[in-house]
Amino acid sequence: MKSGCCEIGDNVYPQDETKLRESWIPGTTQSRHTCCDVKVSGNTSICKGCGNKGIPVEEITLKSLVKEPVLEAIENLDGFYFCESPACEVVYFNNEQQVYLHKEDVKVRVGIKETENPIPVCYCFGWTQERIFEQIKQLGYSTAVKEIGAKVKAKECACDIKNPSGRCCLGNVYNVVKRGMELYRIS
């Protein structure tokens, strides 16, 4: 795990939903924490599959999640990006090397690109969209953000080697919980 990855303070994932929302950058799923910040530059970061900007991924993420025969065929693991577009077939790309990897090239299901259960949301602690939705249907709320946040704070996560994006999942988890609460709102 990267030093300082996903370190959070006690006030970042409070019970108060308003404060929870404030910990995320408006209009994105990115945390205000530096470990989750994404810096993108130039046209090398544009996915040719969908035209959207990708987010940089570290070599360790690729080594952990790309299937061996595919990984061995890549000359250099620098300069790869993760495509976050749900409809795009590309998972990882490097425009300079003209390398485009798809879901079948990756060892795990890529949650953001999946439409059928199980849809992974948190790779470190086994949370799926289905599990979150079931908890909401049964309890009227989900403990996912609080439980994952506590484990991240305890440095029990390994986002850089388990999550295809190479980043902390808490933004995505929060969005799935929010969607579940809207879908299964108990009157």
N, CA, C and O of each residue as an XYZ file, in Angstrom:
748
protein
N       0.838     -1.182      0.000
C       0.000      0.000      0.000
C       0.878      1.237      0.000
O       1.920      1.262      0.654
N       0.464      2.262     -0.727
C       1.212      3.511     -0.776
C       1.216      4.166      0.593
O       0.232      4.105      1.331
N       2.309      4.779      0.911
C       2.381      5.505      2.169
C       1.382      6.648      2.137
O       1.368      7.433      1.189
N       0.554      6.748      3.154
C      -0.408      7.820      3.247
C      -1.673      7.601      2.442
O      -2.540      8.475      2.435
N      -1.817      6.467      1.760
C      -3.002      6.226      0.938
C      -4.245      6.194      1.812
O      -4.334      5.430      2.773
N      -5.190      7.033      1.458
C      -6.514      7.041      2.082
C      -6.487      7.330      3.578
O      -7.388      6.903      4.300
N      -5.481      8.039      4.054
C      -5.481      8.398      5.465
C      -6.585      9.412      5.693
O      -6.703     10.386      4.950
N      -7.387      9.188      6.711
C      -8.509     10.076      6.977
C      -8.542     10.447      8.445
O      -8.056      9.710      9.303
N      -9.114     11.584      8.711
C      -9.273     12.018     10.090
C     -10.619     11.586     10.627
O     -11.481     11.139      9.871
N     -10.804     11.718     11.926
C     -12.051     11.303     12.561
C     -13.261     12.059     12.021
O     -14.374     11.535     12.053
N     -13.066     13.273     11.527
C     -14.206     14.070     11.099
C     -14.556     13.898      9.627
O     -15.463     14.577      9.146
N     -13.887     13.029      8.898
C     -14.127     12.913      7.470
C     -15.356     12.078      7.146
O     -16.083     12.421      6.214
N     -15.614     11.021      7.858
C     -16.747     10.163      7.565
C     -17.697     10.123      8.754
O     -17.927      9.068      9.345
N     -18.248     11.293      9.100
C     -19.137     11.362     10.251
C     -20.501     10.783      9.937
O     -20.826     10.504      8.782
N     -21.282     10.609     10.966
C     -22.648     10.129     10.830
C     -23.482     11.116     10.029
O     -24.356     10.711      9.262
N     -23.220     12.413     10.201
C     -23.989     13.468      9.546
C     -23.758     13.416      8.036
O     -22.642     13.638      7.566
N     -24.820     13.122      7.277
C     -24.703     12.968      5.831
C     -24.222     14.244      5.153
O     -23.518     14.165      4.146
N     -24.578     15.421      5.672
C     -24.146     16.684      5.083
C     -22.634     16.789      5.146
O     -21.995     17.143      4.155
N     -22.058     16.488      6.295
C     -20.600     16.549      6.428
C     -19.931     15.474      5.575
O     -18.840     15.691      5.048
N     -20.575     14.323      5.437
C     -20.039     13.259      4.606
C     -19.949     13.745      3.158
O     -18.921     13.558      2.507
N     -21.012     14.363      2.653
C     -21.026     14.869      1.288
C     -19.955     15.926      1.089
O     -19.348     15.995      0.020
N     -19.710     16.756      2.106
C     -18.725     17.825      1.996
C     -17.302     17.310      1.880
O     -16.412     18.064      1.486
N     -17.060     16.039      2.213
C     -15.715     15.490      2.105
C     -15.375     15.087      0.677
O     -14.249     14.671      0.405
N     -16.340     15.205     -0.245
C     -16.117     14.850     -1.649
C     -16.136     16.099     -2.498
O     -16.867     17.044     -2.199
N     -15.343     16.116     -3.553
C     -15.278     17.244     -4.459
C     -16.584     17.295     -5.246
O     -16.957     16.297     -5.864
N     -17.284     18.418     -5.243
C     -18.576     18.519     -5.921
C     -18.496     18.111     -7.392
O     -17.564     18.483     -8.105
N     -19.483     17.348     -7.827
C     -19.565     16.931     -9.217
C     -18.655     15.778     -9.587
O     -18.586     15.397    -10.756
N     -17.954     15.213     -8.611
C     -17.062     14.081     -8.888
C     -17.246     13.033     -7.815
O     -18.031     13.207     -6.882
N     -16.512     11.939     -7.958
C     -16.482     10.928     -6.907
C     -15.123     10.966     -6.213
O     -14.719      9.988     -5.584
N     -14.414     12.098     -6.327
C     -13.088     12.210     -5.751
C     -13.134     12.791     -4.348
O     -13.884     13.725     -4.065
N     -12.319     12.220     -3.480
C     -12.188     12.715     -2.116
C     -11.366     13.989     -2.113
O     -10.595     14.241     -3.039
N     -11.529     14.785     -1.081
C     -10.696     15.972     -0.919
C      -9.310     15.578     -0.402
O      -8.454     16.447     -0.233
N      -9.077     14.324     -0.156
C      -7.796     13.854      0.355
C      -6.823     13.637     -0.791
O      -7.216     13.191     -1.869
N      -5.561     13.950     -0.565
C      -4.577     13.907     -1.629
C      -4.367     12.518     -2.206
O      -3.983     12.400     -3.370
N      -4.600     11.473     -1.447
C      -4.389     10.131     -1.982
C      -5.378      9.803     -3.085
O      -5.111      8.928     -3.909
N      -6.502     10.477     -3.119
C      -7.526     10.193     -4.117
C      -7.582     11.249     -5.203
O      -8.371     11.122     -6.140
N      -6.765     12.292     -5.104
C      -6.766     13.330     -6.124
C      -6.215     12.771     -7.429
O      -5.313     11.933     -7.429
N      -6.762     13.238     -8.523
C      -6.339     12.775     -9.834
C      -5.814     13.960    -10.615
O      -6.500     14.973    -10.758
N      -4.608     13.836    -11.116
C      -4.033     14.872    -11.955
C      -3.891     14.290    -13.358
O      -3.242     13.261    -13.545
N      -4.494     14.943    -14.334
C      -4.483     14.452    -15.699
C      -3.883     15.536    -16.583
O      -4.194     16.717    -16.423
N      -3.020     15.134    -17.517
C      -2.415     16.124    -18.383
C      -2.362     15.645    -19.824
O      -2.187     14.455    -20.089
N      -2.515     16.588    -20.755
C      -2.327     16.314    -22.167
C      -3.297     15.317    -22.776
O      -4.149     14.746    -22.095
N      -3.140     15.124    -24.086
C      -4.004     14.208    -24.816
C      -3.679     12.746    -24.568
O      -4.459     11.879    -24.962
N      -2.563     12.442    -23.932
C      -2.240     11.041    -23.652
C      -3.239     10.447    -22.670
O      -3.327      9.227    -22.535
N      -3.990     11.303    -21.985
C      -4.937     10.826    -20.985
C      -6.352     10.639    -21.536
O      -7.262     10.289    -20.785
N      -6.546     10.867    -22.830
C      -7.868     10.727    -23.438
C      -8.040      9.305    -23.954
O      -7.244      8.832    -24.766
N      -9.078      8.627    -23.481
C      -9.361      7.258    -23.914
C      -9.886      7.285    -25.346
O     -10.853      7.985    -25.647
N      -9.251      6.527    -26.216
C      -9.688      6.488    -27.615
C     -10.960      5.668    -27.772
O     -11.604      5.731    -28.820
N     -11.334      4.903    -26.758
C     -12.566      4.126    -26.820
C     -13.808      4.975    -26.628
O     -14.856      4.681    -27.204
N     -13.701      6.044    -25.810
C     -14.894      6.845    -25.500
C     -14.666      8.348    -25.573
O     -15.626      9.119    -25.588
N     -13.408      8.774    -25.618
C     -13.114     10.206    -25.693
C     -13.047     10.910    -24.355
O     -12.833     12.122    -24.308
N     -13.228     10.170    -23.249
C     -13.163     10.769    -21.917
C     -11.748     10.702    -21.366
O     -10.935      9.884    -21.794
N     -11.469     11.586    -20.400
C     -10.161     11.564    -19.734
C     -10.070     10.353    -18.825
O     -11.026     10.008    -18.131
N      -8.908      9.709    -18.836
C      -8.651      8.615    -17.920
C      -7.929      9.131    -16.696
O      -7.488     10.279    -16.657
N      -7.811      8.273    -15.696
C      -7.046      8.635    -14.505
C      -5.772      7.791    -14.477
O      -5.816      6.605    -14.801
N      -4.647      8.380    -14.099
C      -3.393      7.633    -14.089
C      -3.451      6.443    -13.129
O      -4.046      6.525    -12.055
N      -2.828      5.347    -13.533
C      -2.707      4.194    -12.641
C      -1.233      3.851    -12.476
O      -0.426      4.011    -13.392
N      -0.915      3.383    -11.299
C       0.453      3.015    -10.972
C       0.792      1.628    -11.534
O      -0.090      0.813    -11.805
N       2.057      1.396    -11.692
C       2.552      0.103    -12.166
C       2.084     -1.039    -11.262
O       1.747     -2.118    -11.750
N       2.063     -0.807     -9.953
C       1.663     -1.853     -9.007
C       0.218     -2.308     -9.245
O      -0.101     -3.484     -9.067
N      -0.647     -1.382     -9.646
C      -2.035     -1.725     -9.937
C      -2.099     -2.638    -11.157
O      -2.788     -3.658    -11.141
N      -1.396     -2.277    -12.185
C      -1.382     -3.094    -13.402
C      -0.789     -4.476    -13.129
O      -1.334     -5.486    -13.574
N       0.326     -4.520    -12.399
C       0.967     -5.809    -12.096
C       0.049     -6.711    -11.273
O       0.096     -7.934    -11.404
N      -0.769     -6.118    -10.440
C      -1.660     -6.888     -9.574
C      -2.914     -7.374    -10.293
O      -3.433     -8.443     -9.972
N      -3.408     -6.602    -11.263
C      -4.735     -6.878    -11.802
C      -4.808     -7.289    -13.270
O      -5.831     -7.818    -13.704
N      -3.758     -7.062    -14.037
C      -3.783     -7.465    -15.444
C      -3.300     -8.919    -15.541
O      -2.321     -9.307    -14.904
N      -4.004     -9.699    -16.342
C      -3.665    -11.116    -16.512
C      -2.251    -11.257    -17.063
O      -1.807    -10.461    -17.890
N      -1.556    -12.286    -16.586
C      -0.135    -12.489    -16.898
C       0.227    -12.442    -18.378
O       1.120    -11.677    -18.742
N      -0.414    -13.215    -19.250
C       0.018    -13.184    -20.652
C      -0.085    -11.783    -21.264
O       0.755    -11.401    -22.079
N      -1.088    -11.035    -20.884
C      -1.272     -9.675    -21.386
C      -0.197     -8.769    -20.801
O       0.411     -7.975    -21.519
N       0.034     -8.889    -19.506
C       1.028     -8.076    -18.814
C       2.421     -8.280    -19.416
O       3.165     -7.323    -19.627
N       2.754     -9.530    -19.685
C       4.078     -9.849    -20.245
C       4.296     -9.243    -21.621
O       5.438     -8.990    -22.006
N       3.236     -9.007    -22.364
C       3.341     -8.457    -23.718
C       3.532     -6.937    -23.730
O       3.831     -6.360    -24.775
N       3.362     -6.293    -22.581
C       3.496     -4.833    -22.502
C       4.954     -4.477    -22.229
O       5.556     -4.973    -21.276
N       5.510     -3.620    -23.066
C       6.912     -3.228    -22.929
C       7.190     -2.424    -21.667
O       8.137     -2.709    -20.933
N       6.351     -1.412    -21.419
C       6.608     -0.482    -20.327
C       5.278     -0.178    -19.633
O       4.299      0.157    -20.299
N       5.234     -0.289    -18.325
C       3.995     -0.080    -17.580
C       3.782      1.371    -17.149
O       2.815      1.671    -16.449
N       4.657      2.256    -17.553
C       4.486      3.680    -17.250
C       3.483      4.299    -18.220
O       3.355      3.858    -19.363
N       2.777      5.321    -17.754
C       1.910      6.098    -18.632
C       0.559      5.481    -18.932
O      -0.063      5.821    -19.938
N       0.086      4.571    -18.067
C      -1.228      3.960    -18.270
C      -2.301      4.738    -17.514
O      -2.042      5.366    -16.488
N      -3.507      4.675    -18.056
C      -4.670      5.339    -17.469
C      -5.804      4.338    -17.323
O      -5.884      3.354    -18.059
N      -6.677      4.605    -16.365
C      -7.890      3.821    -16.143
C      -9.048      4.613    -16.727
O      -9.199      5.799    -16.433
N      -9.877      3.964    -17.560
C     -11.044      4.625    -18.128
C     -12.234      4.386    -17.206
O     -12.634      3.244    -16.979
N     -12.797      5.477    -16.675
C     -13.916      5.399    -15.730
C     -15.282      5.382    -16.408
O     -16.301      5.291    -15.724
N     -15.325      5.465    -17.705
C     -16.601      5.510    -18.410
C     -17.272      4.131    -18.352
O     -16.715      3.154    -18.853
N     -18.461      4.043    -17.743
C     -19.129      2.747    -17.603
C     -19.420      2.040    -18.924
O     -19.375      0.812    -18.986
N     -19.714      2.788    -19.970
C     -20.097      2.183    -21.248
C     -18.899      1.816    -22.124
O     -19.064      1.100    -23.112
N     -17.708      2.285    -21.788
C     -16.524      2.040    -22.606
C     -15.963      0.648    -22.346
O     -15.910      0.189    -21.205
N     -15.547     -0.011    -23.413
C     -14.969     -1.356    -23.310
C     -13.534     -1.327    -22.776
O     -13.038     -2.339    -22.281
N     -12.868     -0.177    -22.871
C     -11.473     -0.057    -22.436
C     -11.417      0.092    -20.921
O     -12.167      0.871    -20.333
N     -10.518     -0.668    -20.298
C     -10.279     -0.547    -18.853
C      -9.012      0.272    -18.626
O      -9.044      1.290    -17.934
N      -7.894     -0.169    -19.206
C      -6.620      0.535    -19.098
C      -6.138      0.892    -20.500
O      -6.365      0.148    -21.455
N      -5.473      2.035    -20.610
C      -4.937      2.402    -21.921
C      -3.651      3.200    -21.782
O      -3.399      3.866    -20.778
N      -2.852      3.101    -22.837
C      -1.646      3.900    -22.977
C      -1.594      4.304    -24.447
O      -1.238      3.495    -25.304
N      -1.946      5.546    -24.737
C      -2.002      6.015    -26.118
C      -0.634      6.075    -26.773
O      -0.514      5.847    -27.977
N       0.402      6.378    -25.996
C       1.743      6.460    -26.566
C       2.219      5.103    -27.068
O       2.884      5.018    -28.101
N       1.880      4.036    -26.335
C       2.275      2.687    -26.740
C       1.202      2.010    -27.601
O       1.421      0.921    -28.132
N       0.039      2.663    -27.735
C      -1.100      2.097    -28.463
C      -1.540      0.774    -27.844
O      -1.778     -0.202    -28.556
N      -1.648      0.746    -26.506
C      -2.083     -0.443    -25.774
C      -3.427     -0.135    -25.130
O      -3.575      0.863    -24.425
N      -4.416     -1.009    -25.381
C      -5.774     -0.839    -24.862
C      -6.224     -2.159    -24.272
O      -6.394     -3.143    -24.991
N      -6.418     -2.181    -22.963
C      -6.811     -3.402    -22.268
C      -8.295     -3.344    -21.942
O      -8.828     -2.286    -21.607
N      -8.958     -4.494    -22.043
C     -10.404     -4.598    -21.851
C     -10.720     -5.465    -20.631
O      -9.817     -6.009    -19.996
N     -12.012     -5.588    -20.312
C     -12.424     -6.350    -19.123
C     -11.849     -7.764    -19.121
O     -11.465     -8.269    -18.067
N     -11.785     -8.404    -20.275
C     -11.264     -9.787    -20.317
C      -9.761     -9.869    -20.050
O      -9.227    -10.961    -19.852
N      -9.076     -8.721    -20.042
C      -7.640     -8.681    -19.763
C      -7.340     -8.486    -18.278
O      -6.179     -8.497    -17.870
N      -8.385     -8.308    -17.474
C      -8.235     -7.994    -16.057
C      -8.709     -9.180    -15.210
O      -9.667     -9.863    -15.570
N      -8.033     -9.414    -14.092
C      -8.307    -10.564    -13.217
C      -9.590    -10.453    -12.414
O     -10.122    -11.471    -11.971
N     -10.104     -9.245    -12.215
C     -11.301     -9.033    -11.394
C     -12.383     -8.350    -12.221
O     -12.117     -7.762    -13.269
N     -13.606     -8.447    -11.719
C     -14.702     -7.717    -12.360
C     -14.486     -6.224    -12.109
O     -14.157     -5.820    -10.994
N     -14.670     -5.423    -13.130
C     -14.470     -3.987    -13.023
C     -15.835     -3.367    -12.735
O     -16.621     -3.114    -13.648
N     -16.103     -3.127    -11.456
C     -17.414     -2.718    -10.980
C     -18.077     -1.616    -11.774
O     -19.262     -1.718    -12.093
N     -17.355     -0.581    -12.098
C     -17.934      0.559    -12.800
C     -18.410      0.185    -14.201
O     -19.229      0.894    -14.787
N     -17.905     -0.917    -14.738
C     -18.247     -1.346    -16.092
C     -19.192     -2.549    -16.108
O     -19.517     -3.072    -17.173
N     -19.626     -2.983    -14.934
C     -20.501     -4.153    -14.842
C     -21.959     -3.738    -14.758
O     -22.289     -2.683    -14.217
N     -22.830     -4.585    -15.303
C     -24.268     -4.323    -15.240
C     -25.020     -5.461    -14.554
O     -26.204     -5.323    -14.247
N     -24.339     -6.588    -14.311
C     -24.968     -7.739    -13.669
C     -24.243     -8.067    -12.364
O     -23.028     -7.909    -12.252
N     -25.019     -8.529    -11.385
C     -24.457     -8.898    -10.078
C     -23.556    -10.115    -10.206
O     -23.782    -10.979    -11.053
N     -22.537    -10.180     -9.365
C     -22.151     -9.199     -8.346
C     -21.369     -8.041     -8.976
O     -20.495     -8.241     -9.820
N     -21.707     -6.849     -8.546
C     -21.008     -5.651     -9.010
C     -20.131     -5.167     -7.860
O     -20.640     -4.622     -6.881
N     -18.808     -5.362     -7.972
C     -17.914     -4.946     -6.885
C     -17.932     -3.438     -6.696
O     -17.954     -2.668     -7.657
N     -17.921     -3.035     -5.424
C     -17.843     -1.617     -5.093
C     -16.584     -1.379     -4.267
O     -15.844     -0.428     -4.520
N     -16.338     -2.241     -3.278
C     -15.127     -2.167     -2.453
C     -14.385     -3.484     -2.602
O     -14.875     -4.535     -2.189
N     -13.215     -3.421     -3.190
C     -12.424     -4.617     -3.471
C     -11.669     -5.122     -2.250
O     -11.395     -6.318     -2.149
N     -11.336     -4.250     -1.340
C     -10.561     -4.644     -0.157
C     -11.398     -5.407      0.866
O     -10.897     -6.319      1.523
N     -12.674     -5.037      1.003
C     -13.492     -5.595      2.070
C     -14.758     -6.289      1.578
O     -15.656     -6.578      2.368
N     -14.831     -6.555      0.276
C     -15.877     -7.391     -0.275
C     -17.271     -6.801     -0.367
O     -18.249     -7.548     -0.391
N     -17.389     -5.505     -0.420
C     -18.716     -4.897     -0.552
C     -19.110     -4.856     -2.018
O     -18.340     -4.417     -2.872
N     -20.322     -5.320     -2.296
C     -20.882     -5.253     -3.641
C     -22.106     -4.349     -3.617
O     -22.650     -4.049     -2.555
N     -22.527     -3.922     -4.790
C     -23.748     -3.120     -4.879
C     -24.923     -3.908     -4.308
O     -25.749     -3.357     -3.579
N     -24.995     -5.181     -4.635
C     -26.082     -6.032     -4.150
C     -26.098     -6.099     -2.616
O     -27.161     -6.010     -2.002
N     -24.925     -6.256     -2.006
C     -24.835     -6.326     -0.536
C     -25.312     -5.018      0.104
O     -26.036     -5.031      1.100
N     -24.895     -3.893     -0.482
C     -25.310     -2.587      0.038
C     -26.814     -2.426     -0.099
O     -27.479     -2.007      0.849
N     -27.363     -2.754     -1.269
C     -28.806     -2.624     -1.490
C     -29.599     -3.533     -0.554
O     -30.636     -3.126     -0.030
N     -29.122     -4.754     -0.341
C     -29.813     -5.677      0.578
C     -29.836     -5.120      1.989
O     -30.854     -5.198      2.677
N     -28.712     -4.556      2.421
C     -28.650     -3.979      3.757
C     -29.624     -2.807      3.886
O     -30.284     -2.655      4.914
N     -29.711     -1.997      2.860
C     -30.643     -0.865      2.878
C     -32.084     -1.366      2.933
O     -32.901     -0.827      3.679
N     -32.398     -2.393      2.148
C     -33.759     -2.941      2.158
C     -34.114     -3.511      3.531
O     -35.248     -3.367      3.986
N     -33.153     -4.156      4.191
C     -33.414     -4.779      5.492
C     -33.406     -3.781      6.644
O     -34.266     -3.834      7.524
N     -32.433     -2.871      6.638
C     -32.245     -1.969      7.779
C     -32.759     -0.553      7.554
O     -33.013      0.184      8.508
N     -32.908     -0.181      6.297
C     -33.278      1.195      5.991
C     -32.068      2.106      5.834
O     -32.225      3.302      5.590
N     -30.868      1.559      5.971
C     -29.614      2.299      5.814
C     -28.499      1.293      5.548
O     -28.709      0.083      5.630
N     -27.312      1.804      5.229
C     -26.153      0.939      5.020
C     -25.014      1.371      5.932
O     -24.810      2.560      6.175
N     -24.290      0.405      6.422
C     -23.121      0.659      7.268
C     -21.828      0.650      6.453
O     -20.741      0.779      7.016
N     -21.938      0.499      5.140
C     -20.751      0.323      4.292
C     -19.738      1.445      4.437
O     -18.560      1.175      4.675
N     -20.165      2.705      4.300
C     -19.220      3.827      4.350
C     -18.523      3.877      5.708
O     -17.308      4.063      5.776
N     -19.278      3.714      6.774
C     -18.703      3.771      8.121
C     -17.719      2.614      8.346
O     -16.619      2.829      8.855
N     -18.106      1.402      7.973
C     -17.232      0.234      8.179
C     -15.961      0.318      7.336
O     -14.861      0.068      7.828
N     -16.125      0.669      6.071
C     -14.952      0.766      5.198
C     -14.058      1.912      5.659
O     -12.836      1.767      5.702
N     -14.661      3.056      6.004
C     -13.882      4.200      6.492
C     -13.043      3.853      7.706
O     -11.896      4.287      7.809
N     -13.603      3.070      8.637
C     -12.853      2.665      9.835
C     -11.670      1.771      9.461
O     -10.585      1.892     10.031
N     -11.889      0.875      8.502
C     -10.801     -0.023      8.084
C      -9.725      0.725      7.308
O      -8.540      0.414      7.427
N     -10.134      1.708      6.514
C      -9.171      2.532      5.793
C      -8.331      3.310      6.795
O      -7.109      3.389      6.669
N      -8.997      3.881      7.790
C      -8.287      4.642      8.827
C      -7.285      3.761      9.570
O      -6.217      4.223      9.972
N      -7.642      2.484      9.748
C      -6.744      1.534     10.420
C      -5.672      0.991      9.471
O      -4.895      0.111      9.840
N      -5.639      1.524      8.245
C      -4.650      1.132      7.219
C      -4.741     -0.340      6.852
O      -3.728     -1.004      6.630
N      -5.982     -0.847      6.792
C      -6.210     -2.234      6.415
C      -6.545     -2.380      4.934
O      -6.804     -3.489      4.466
N      -6.544     -1.284      4.197
C      -6.908     -1.356      2.780
C      -5.675     -1.566      1.910
O      -4.541     -1.343      2.335
N      -5.931     -2.000      0.690
C      -4.882     -2.183     -0.314
C      -5.442     -1.774     -1.673
O      -5.373     -2.529     -2.643
N      -5.993     -0.577     -1.724
C      -6.684     -0.082     -2.917
C      -5.791     -0.112     -4.154
O      -6.258     -0.407     -5.254
N      -4.517      0.191     -3.975
C      -3.617      0.275     -5.120
C      -3.361     -1.075     -5.785
O      -2.922     -1.120     -6.934
N      -3.630     -2.180     -5.076
C      -3.416     -3.498     -5.692
C      -4.710     -4.295     -5.884
O      -4.705     -5.316     -6.573
N      -5.810     -3.846     -5.290
C      -7.064     -4.591     -5.408
C      -8.118     -3.893     -6.253
O      -8.911     -4.560     -6.918
N      -8.141     -2.578     -6.242
C      -9.155     -1.814     -6.968
C      -8.626     -1.494     -8.368
O      -7.537     -0.933     -8.489
N      -9.365     -1.835     -9.427
C      -8.884     -1.555    -10.788
C      -8.507     -0.099    -11.032
O      -7.631      0.177    -11.851
N      -9.146      0.831    -10.344
C      -8.785      2.231    -10.524
C      -7.492      2.572     -9.791
O      -6.860      3.589    -10.075
N      -7.103      1.725     -8.854
C      -5.908      1.989     -8.055
C      -6.140      3.005     -6.961
O      -5.196      3.420     -6.289
N      -7.396      3.415     -6.770
C      -7.716      4.455     -5.799
C      -8.682      3.940     -4.745
O      -9.256      2.858     -4.868
N      -8.843      4.744     -3.714
C      -9.787      4.461     -2.647
C     -11.202      4.402     -3.219
O     -11.555      5.196     -4.091
N     -12.001      3.473     -2.736
C     -13.356      3.245     -3.250
C     -14.426      4.065     -2.543
O     -15.577      4.049     -2.981
N     -14.105      4.769     -1.485
C     -15.140      5.386     -0.652
C     -16.080      6.328     -1.410
O     -17.261      6.404     -1.072
N     -15.601      7.027     -2.399
C     -16.480      7.887     -3.202
C     -17.520      7.060     -3.936
O     -18.699      7.414     -3.965
N     -17.079      5.949     -4.534
C     -18.007      5.064     -5.235
C     -18.973      4.401     -4.261
O     -20.158      4.262     -4.566
N     -18.485      3.994     -3.102
C     -19.342      3.362     -2.098
C     -20.429      4.347     -1.668
O     -21.604      3.989     -1.597
N     -20.037      5.574     -1.386
C     -21.004      6.588     -0.985
C     -22.079      6.759     -2.057
O     -23.265      6.842     -1.738
N     -21.669      6.814     -3.332
C     -22.629      6.987     -4.422
C     -23.587      5.803     -4.534
O     -24.769      5.994     -4.819
N     -23.095      4.590     -4.315
C     -23.960      3.408     -4.358
C     -24.941      3.429     -3.188
O     -26.114      3.098     -3.360
N     -24.476      3.812     -2.006
C     -25.362      3.920     -0.842
C     -26.435      4.971     -1.124
O     -27.614      4.739     -0.856
N     -26.042      6.100     -1.651
C     -26.994      7.171     -1.954
C     -28.034      6.680     -2.955
O     -29.228      6.922     -2.777
N     -27.588      5.990     -4.013
C     -28.518      5.460     -5.014
C     -29.451      4.428     -4.391
O     -30.645      4.414     -4.689
N     -28.923      3.572     -3.538
C     -29.743      2.571     -2.852
C     -30.779      3.203     -1.953
O     -31.919      2.743     -1.890
N     -30.386      4.261     -1.252
C     -31.330      4.958     -0.373
C     -32.456      5.592     -1.186
O     -33.605      5.618     -0.745
N     -32.131      6.099     -2.362
C     -33.160      6.672     -3.227
C     -34.075      5.584     -3.790
O     -35.287      5.779     -3.874
N     -33.504      4.447     -4.176
C     -34.298      3.356     -4.747
C     -35.212      2.683     -3.727
O     -36.344      2.316     -4.042
N     -34.712      2.527     -2.510
C     -35.445      1.742     -1.501
C     -35.911      2.596     -0.322
O     -36.055      2.104      0.797
N     -36.141      3.870     -0.589
C     -36.577      4.775      0.468
C     -37.851      4.232      1.103
O     -38.851      3.978      0.432
N     -37.781      4.067      2.401
C     -38.934      3.560      3.141
C     -39.765      4.752      3.572
O     -39.260      5.674      4.214
N     -41.056      4.731      3.213
C     -41.921      5.862      3.553
C     -42.515      5.700      4.917
O     -43.271      6.560      5.368
